[in-house]
Amino acid sequence: MEDEEYRKLPADEKVVHKLWKARVCGYEEVTKLFRQIDDEKSPEFGKYLGLVKKFVTDSNAMGQEKGLEATLAYVENYAHAGKTVSEVMSGVVTKCMAASKTKTRELALQVTLMYIEIEKHELVVEELIKGTEQKNPKIVSACIQALTTALKEFGIKIISPKPMIKRIGALFSDRDKSVRDEARLMVIELYKWMGPSLKNHLQAANLQAVQMTELETEFAKLEGQKAVPIRYIRSQQQKQAKLAAEAVEANGDESDDEVDDVPQDIDPYDLADPVDILSKLPKDFYDKLEAKKWQERKEALEALETLVKNPKLENGDYGDVVRALKKVVQKDSNVVCVALAGRCIAGLALGLKKRFQTYSGALVLSLLEKFKEKKQSVVSAIREAVDATYLTTNIEAILDDVLETLNNKNPSVKSETSLFLARAFTKTSPSSVNKKLLKAVTGALTKNINESDPAVREASAEALGTLMKLVGEKAIGPFLVELEKDNLKMSKIKEFYEKAEITVKTSSPKKARPQTAPPKVSALASKESAPKAAKKPAAVAKKKAAAVSSGSATVVRSKGGKAGPKPPQKTIEKELEDGEVESIMEDLLLSNIALELSSPLWKTRLSSAEEIMSKVQGMNGQTIPTQAFVKILMKKPGLKDTNFQVLKVKLDIIKYLAENGVFSTTTVDCCIKDIAEKFGDAKNGNIVIGTVTAMAEATSFGHVSIAVLDFAFNQKSPKVQQEVLNWLAVALKEFGVA
């Protein structure tokens, strides 16, 4: 009778029933249901959001097995299954990984790998690493095996080796032989991906000599082998599908592009722990740098040099240190101290990477001017310093300093600046070299190639040849017209062009598109800018302004009195198709960078967004394809990005486009709802307000405010509604009610 009763219950009640048979029946029903639902965001999935964690910890062996099958179907098919990863994986690790039934263990591994596939790899690895700290050796062994399998299938770009490397020492010293054996297999798999760079970490793990010998024997067998991923996360699968579709479109040719099939070089920086060197500086460091005796200054610099040799440096205020080093470079008469200061600057730049950008602008000119020094030890150290500093900034940011030193009276400064440029170009993205920059640099270099000093001529030719390799002969050709008559100089440039190797990732040449391709960016830009003949009002054009706050809302007030900005002339624009947007990005050499905005790694997304910001800032406002840029920024994850730094840069770009580009109401409609959702964001609330205000000034306050209000009061967050009303109260005073 009781059997008959539970069969009448709905599936979501069966899966929590006290009878194991009822639960098994429920698991089987929901497994079938999850696989049949077409809509990956169906509310039907939502019913089980809080229940699925119990599926994997069922006290009955058969129930646990069926629960794992249901969990696998749930994770594979539900768009928001990632919300359950921590709770489910915790249960999988403690209750399933070391289960007595083989099928249960296999299903546990499949669920683990499926969570990785839906891009929850970081949380999965975190739970597995916790599992390696359990007291039960069976659980520890199973978690190590799962980590090894994940690395083997998805590759090192997805599965970070850093957490595994940190556990090597403890796992190799475990009392249980099965744990040590699994750890050995994990290290061998790591070596397939990392190569010899892993050995430094093994030495730090203090393995026994016998263990190292065994590993070295295994490593020798792997010589020449290259590991490649055999499984992809969802975003990579989408990228592959797109490439396959493009290949079919291009007359069935196979695409030359690969998706993460090439093993990635591992940067030791990513695996290193940051070191706080500021607290370790000698107390008398700054006093010694001012000492009259050069030996004392040298002693202080040597102490710093030892500290900056750490591969990764902790965040901090390095302003005083940098200023002190700059002073040594500029004014110290002792070449030993100058060389040491140069090496310290290089160490800081390499240890901080992009975080050193704050200081790089103040250093480049001083470093380049120091090339007047003839002592080779100083020249080498300054080369090291300026090269490392360049990696933290970009060519546009240092352009004025470079042009100044290319025009320096000292031939050594000219030639070394040109050689620096040649090295810098090999590490520069083609997309960061716009026409304005190209014209300025080639102008200075073509002038110097006619100098009487042979070293200056040679270095200028090398810089021009490398630049030609970077941007292509077609792009640089118009700026070398004066040199085309001089065969000797052109042949020298071509010689360096042939030798140059660009080491940054550049987009591979695209196959010719069919004639039905969307219009090119120049045509689109002219269409966009045509209706906007009238100039922007002064309040929009010059926007340096004081902030007016009301509650927590802030509106950027324009200079220009109480009247507020006049309504701008509306720009009429059709909405671009996805294909047109992609074509525009290709024309701007930004297609790869745009794709990286969807990377699962926040650092990659941040770097990509910063690259786009740099590109936009280097363009003429009237010709910026504003809508195309906004649409690219809106692509998944768009403004739903979980990293606040990435979100800030994206909002900054939209704000910049509204203030400087041709911004239409069509473009507003592409992004306004997603921006409005961020009102009240704890870290980016003010930039959201500034962005919305800029859009209202660029288009129509009425259009923007109605869209924002419509969104705010059709969603349930009172915080968003409050902040929107705060903004509106201030904005009405600014714009008026006309």
Secondary structure, 3 states (H helix, E strand, C coil): CHHHHHHCCCHHHHCCCCCHHHHHHHHHHHHHHHHHCCCCCCHHHHCCCCCHHHHCCCCCHHHHHHHHHHHHHHHHHCCCHHHHHHHHHHHHHHHHCCCCCHHHHHHHHHHHHHHHHCCCHHHHHHHHHHHCCCCCHHHHHHHHHHHHHHHHHHCCCCCCCHHHHHHHHHHHCCCCHHHHHHHHHHHHHHHHHHCCHHHHHHHHCCCCHHHHHHHHHHHHHCCCCCCCCCCCCHHHHHHHHHHHHHHHHCCCCCCCCCCCCCCCCCCHHHHCCCECCHHHCCCCHHHHHCCCCHHHHHHHHHHHHHHHCCCCECCCCCHHHHHHHHHHHHHCCCHHHHHHHHHHHHHHHHHHHHHHHHHHHHHHHHHHHHHHCCCHHHHHHHHHHHHHHHCCCCCCCCHHHHHHHHCCCCHHHHHHHHHHHHHHHCCCCHHHCCHHHHHHHHHHHHHHCCCCCHHHHHHHHHHHHHHHHHHCHHHHHHHHHHHCCCHHHHHHHHHHHHHCCCCCCCCCCCCCCCCCCCCCHHHHHHHHHCCCCCCCCHHHHCCCCCEEEECCEEEECCCCCCCCCCCCCCCCCCCCCHHHHHHHHHHCCCHHHHHHHHCCCHHHHHHHHHHHHHHHHCCCHHHCCHHHHHHHHHCCCHHHCCCHHHHHHHHHHHHHHHHHCCCCHHHHHHHHHHHHCCCCCCCCHHHHHHHHHHHHHHCCHHHHHHHHHHHHCCCCCHHHHHHHHHHHHHHHHHHCCC
